[in-house]
Each structure stands twice: as structure tokens, then as C-alpha cells.
Amino acid sequence: MKTILITGGLGFIGLNLAEQLVGTGVRVRLLDNLSAQIHGALPVVSHRVLGSASVEVMRGDVSARADLVRAIAEVDAIVHLAAETGTAQSMYEIAHYNQVNVQATALLLDVLQREKHAVRKILLASSRSVYGEGAFVCRSCSPETMRYPDSRMRGQLAAHQWDPLCPACGAAMSPVATPEHARIYPASIYAATKFAQEELIRIGAQAQGIASVVLRLQNVYGEGQSLNNPYTGILSIFSTRIRQNKTLPIFEDGLESRDFVHVSDVARAFVAALNRDVGLFEVFNVGAGEAVTVMDVATKLSSKLGGTIAPHTTAEYRLGDIRHCYADISHTERALGYRPQVGIDDGLDRFVSWVRTQPLPEDRLDQANDELRRRKLMA
């Protein structure tokens, strides 16, 4: 029987993936440090898959060599999920994000190089953020030409110039689905660390003859997502505000868009990538393939949770945020047989049903935003 190591395995992607893998007759080892920012000050992890005899839980840190040595023993493949994920927080916790995301990935490869093991494949959870602003076209002068705008700078954002402008005619450009071959142009420290992870995996795994797959995830949401982290998981953050009958502030003009993909679809993509021979190194986008505005998803969520205060725009912005990005998933569909099965409305219904069963968490959004303002990363 195969054994799969999942780093960050007690997070909501890891637990959903573990459940699907156990259902296919695979053993899983879940390595997690139970970070307080994700799991709370007194972490309690409850999930039906943890009762399975095919699941082993190992508390440990991907930044600790001894923990990694124990974790890789007698495993056939590794799914590397463990990472710090907050875009805004990454802009001032620079060394920490580099340590957890980049240095820990280098350490994992170093351990694999030095220790005896049976690992034949590594899957990395990367991020759509590596593309920066992603792909656009100018409908006015060059609708057939895909363009990749630079990151939006402080002056543009302060002037409320939200959308990238065409370098040829100056008109506002429109987003299109971003393919895997798009330009890599990170706009945040978090994004830079994710691309660094990709390159480490590509080079380090190939040198050792280990197949590697990078899955660039869009905005993952769903049941089990941390309700404690004020820096990531936009729907979790919004749900807490709505449940506390607080105002729901939306950055910029609310028309910024994201590709929201349900966690069960993400887990299916990982299972497919584990089970298929896709070459020594491959990159796949994982998303729903559709753009939804932040205002639209906030309004839907508020309605489903019975919110009484309508979401409102603030014209505030955060450095490092992108305007639009949604995935071209055609390559993933062809190579992995991936098809997203949970639409946004069904996914929100499932998320809301789960949220209603959870204790009401502390709302720390204002505290997080105040920290960003103090550091001049939000205005």
C-alpha cells in the first residue's frame, strides 16, 4: 500500500486531500506544526478522516531537519502544502515567509538528497499569485494580443487607477484566463516565495530523479477553512464579520475579481496528479476557470448568512494585491482529466452550512488592517 506524506496536513486542504486519498486505499502521514494563526491558540483539529487506521498524524515543523527526516521515512510521494499564505502579512514578515516557504522547501530537498528514502514524486501547492496581475487584452486596439501588465504601484492605486492600462493606446484593459505559460511577475513577498519554491522543486527534484508537479491554486475556499487567520481566506474573514453584524468593507471599488475554487475540487486535482504519469516536471493551474468579483461574492455570502448590513466599498488598497486573475484550466483538464465539480453557489451553500456549526471566532480584521496602515502598506 502506498504511503503519501502531506506537509501542512492538518490544514483544510490537507484534510480534504487525506480523505480522498484514504478513499482510494492509500495510507497518509500528516505532518503539521499546528500554527496558532491557523488553528488557534489552543489547537483542536476535528475531522472524520482522523479516525481512519490509514491516517498517521505527526506533529512537527518543516523548518526542522529532524522532523523532516522522520516524516519522509517509508513514504512514496510528498504533497508539500505547508506554507505561510497571507499576501498582506508577507509584505512586512519578509524573513519569516522566506524561512517557512523557501528555506523549509530547500531543507526538504536537502533531506531527500542526504537520507535514504523511497520518494518518487513531489507535488507542490503553489499559487496563482506568481503571475502577478495575470493576462489581459486591450479590447480597443489589440484584442488578439495577450499582455501581462506590471504590478500596480502606489501612485496608481492612490489615484484610484485600479485597472491596468494598455501600453499602446492607454485604454483600460480586460482580464482574460491566465495560462501556465504566462509571464511570472510576483507582486508580493508571498508570491515571490511561492515561485522560489517552484524553482527549488524543479531543479532539486530533477537532480535527484524525482518527478515533480506544481499546482498553482486559485482562491481556495470551503468547509474547514481556518476562521482564525485575519490575513488569508477572504470568505472566512467575511463570514465572521457578517455573523457579528459588523460592516463588511471591500477594498478598491469592489470590482476586483478572483477565481474561487472549492477545496474538494483542489483535492481532486492533487489526487489526479499523484495517480498520473505526467513527466519529470509539470505545472498545472487549478481553479474554477471563472472570475467572480469580490463585491459579488461578498453580497452572495451576506445573503446566505442572513446579513443585515450590505457590503460597501472603501476605495482603500493594499500594496501587493492584484486586480484580477483567473485560471486557464484547459491544460489541467487535458492532462489530468480535471473538471471542477462545485460551482460558486453550491460551494457557498456548503461553506455557510459548515460555518453555522462553528463557534463564533474573534474578528481580527480591523487589527490586521491597522497593522498594515501603520506600516504604510495600506491606504
N, C-alpha and C positions, 0 to 999 in steps of 0.2 A: 504494500500500500504506500502511495506517495505521501510525503510529508512536506507541507508548504509553510515556510516562516513568513509571518506578516508582521513587519515592524509598525509600531503605532496601531497594533491590532485591536486595542480596546476602544478605538475611536469609532465613529458611526459608519464610516466606510469599511473599516476593518471588520467590524462585527457582521455587517451585511455580507461582505465577501466570504467570511468564515462560514456563515450559514449556507451560502450557496455551494461552497466547496465541500462541506461535510455532506450535503445532499447528493454529491456525486461520488461519495465513497473515499474522500481524501481526508487525511489527518492534517490538522493545522496547529501551529505553535504561534501563540500571540505574545509578542514582546511589546511592552508598554511601560512608560515611566509614570503614568497616571498624573500628568501635569495638572496642577491646581487650576490654571487658567482655563483648561478644557473641562476637567472632571469635578472641579470644586475643591474647597479646602479640605474636606473630608470625603475623598472619592468613594463613591459606591457605584459599581457597574452591574447592571442587571440586564440580562438578555437570555433568551431561551437557549441559544446555541451553547452557552457556557456550561450547560448541564450535560452536554454530549461527552461520551467517553473518547471521542475523536478530537477533542479540543484540549490543548495544554496551554495554560497561562503562565507566562514568565515575566515577573516584574524586573525591569532592567532598562538601561539607557543606551541609546545608540551612540552616545558620545563616550561610552566606557568600553575599553577593549575587552576586558574580562567578560562583560555581559554579552558582547557580540560573539566571542569565542564559544560560549555556552550555547548561544542561540542558533548558530549555524550547524551545530553537530547533527549529523544524520538527516539533513533536510535536502530535498531535491531541487527546490526552487525558492526564491525570495521575492516577496512583494514588499517593496520599500515605500511605506506610507508615512513613516514618522517624519514630521517637519513642523516648523513654526509657519503659520499660514496667514497672519494678518498683514495686509498690504500697508495700511496706515502705520501700524506699530513698527513695521520693519524700517521705516524711514528714520527712526531715532534709536532703535535697538539693533544697530547695524552689526556690531560684533557678535551679539547673541545669535542673530539669524544666520550669520556666516558660520558660527560654531555648530549650531544644531543642524542646519541644512547642508552646508558644503563640507565642513571638516568631518562631520559624522559619516557622510557618504564616502569620503576619502578613506576614513578609518575602516569602514565596512569592506571596501575593496582591498585595503592593506591586509586585513584579517584573512580574507579569502586567498590572498596571494601567499600568505605565510603558513596558514593552517591546513591540515588535511580535511577535505570536505567532499561532498557529492553533489554540490550545486551545479546545475546545468543551465539555469535560466534565471535572469533577474528582471523583474518588472518595476519600473519607477513611476510613481504618481507625480507627474509634472503638472504644469498649469498653462491655461490659455494666456496668462499674463506675460509669457515670454515673447508674445507677438507685439506687445505694446498696444498701440491703437488698432492694430489689425489691418484688414483690407478695406479699401474704399474705391469708389469710382466717381468721376465727375459727370453727372448727367447732362451738364451744359455743353461741355466741349469734347469730352473723350470717354463716352460711356463704355467702350470696349477695353479701356486700359485700366488695369488694376494698379492702384497706388497704395503706398504704405507710408502714411504721414509720420512725421517725428512726434515725439512726446509734446503734449501741451505745456507751455511754460507759464510761469507765474503771471506775467504781464497779460497773456491771452485770457487766462482764467479770471483775472481781476477785472478785465474789460467785458466779461461775460461772453467771450467768443468761444462758445462751447464746442462747436463742430469744426473739424479740420477744414482748411480752405484749399482749393485746387491751386497748385503752384503755377499752372498755365493761365487760368482765367480769373482766379480769385473767388469763384463761387463756392458755396458750401458743398462739400462732398457727401455722398451717401454711403453707408456701410454695406458691404457685401460679405458673404460667407468666407471666412479665412481658411485657406488650405494649409496643409502641413509644410509646403514649400515656401510659404510667405516669409518675408523678412523677419528676422529675430531682432527685436529692439525693445528690451525691457524698460519700463518706465518707473519701476520701484526697486528698492533693495530686495524685497521678497522675490520679484520676478527675476532679478539678476542671480539670486541664489538658486532658483529653480533651473535656470539654464546652465549654471555651473554644475549642478547635479547631473544634468543630461550629458554634458561633455565628459565628466568624470566617468559616468557609467559607460558611455560609448567607448572611450579609449581603454579604461581599465578592464572592462569585461572582455572586450575583443582580444586584448593582450593575453588574457587567461583562457581564451577559447570558450567563454561563457556567452550564450545568446542573451541579448538584452532587448527589452521593449520599453519604450517611453510612451505613456498615455498622458496626453495633455488634456486635463479635465477642465470643463467649463464650470459654471457656478453650481456646485453640488448642493442639494438640499434633501430633506426628508426626515422621517421618523428616526429619532435617536441622535439628531444633531445637537451639539452642545448648546445649552441655553445659558451658559455661564460666561462665554467669551464675548466681550463687547467689541472686538476688533474684526471678527470674521463671522460669516453666516448671517447674511442680511435678513433672511426670513425669520431666523431665531431672534435676532435683535428686535425686529419689528413686532413679532408676536408678543414679546414681553411688554413693550410699550402699550400695545393695544389692550392687553389683558389688565394693565394697571390704569387704563383710561387716561393715558398721557398723550400729548401731542406726538405726531409722527412726522418729524422733519425729513424732507427729501432734499438731497444736495442738488446743486445746479438748477435746472428747470424741470427736473423730473423726467425728461425725455431720454436721458442716457439709458442704454439698453444692455441686457445681459442674456446669455443663453443658459436657462435654468434646466438642469438635468437631474432627474431623480436618482437617489442613491442606489436603488435596485438596478437601474439601467447601467450605472457605473460598475457595479459588482459584476453584472453580466459581461461587460466588456473585458474586465480583468480575467474572468473565467475563460472566455474565448481566447484571449491572448496567451494564457497558460497552456491551453489544450491544443493550440495550432502551431505548426512549424512555420514561422514567419520570417526566418532568416536570422543572420547573426546580429543585426541591429535594425530595428524598425521604429517608426514614430507614428502614432495614431491620435487624431482628435477624438475626444469623447464628449458629446453634448447631445442636445435635442435637435440641433441644427436650425433653431428658430430664435429670433430676437424678441424679447419682451421688455417693454420699458419699465423702469423701476417704479414709476408712478402707477402704472397699470397693475403690477404685481402687488404693490402695497395696498391699492384700493381693493383688489380681489381678496387679499388676506384679511383686511379690516372687515369687509362684509361678511366673510365666512366665520370670523371670530366674534361677530356682533359688536364691532367697534362703534362708538358714538361720536368720535372726533375724526373728521376727514383728514387724510394725509395732506400736507401742504409743502410747497417748495420754499426753500430758504435763500437760494442763489449763493449759498456757501459752497466752497470747494475744498478738496484735499489734494495736496501735491502727491503725485504717484498714481492717482486714479486715472482710468482710461474712460473715454466717452462711450464707445461701442465695441463689441466684439462678439461674434457668434461663429460657430464652427461649420466648416465644410466637412461633413462626415462621410462623404462618398467613398473615400479610400478605406475607411474603417468598415463601412458596410460591405465593400467588395472583399477585403482581405480577411475579416473576422466574422462575417455574417452578422454583424451588429445591427440591431434595429431598436431604437428607443421605444419602449412599450408604455411608458407612463407620461401622459400629456400633462400640461401645467395645471389644468383644472382638477383632474383626478389626483395629481400629486399634492396639490394644496389641500384638497379634502382629506387625504390621508395624513398629511402633516398636521392639520388642525385637529383631527380626531385624536392624534397622539398627544399634541400639546395640551389639550384639555385634561389629560390624565396626569400631567406633571405638576409638581409643586411650583408655585409662582416664584421665579428666581428674582434676585436683586437686579434692578435695572442700573447698569453702569455706563450707559451710552453717553450721558452728559459728562461724566467724569472722564471718559476716554476722549471725547471731543475737546474738553477743556485742556487736556494734556497736549493735544495736537495744536491748539491755538497758542498755548504757552511757548511751544517750540517753533511757532511760525510756520507750521505745516498745514494749517487750515485757516481759511479766511472767508 
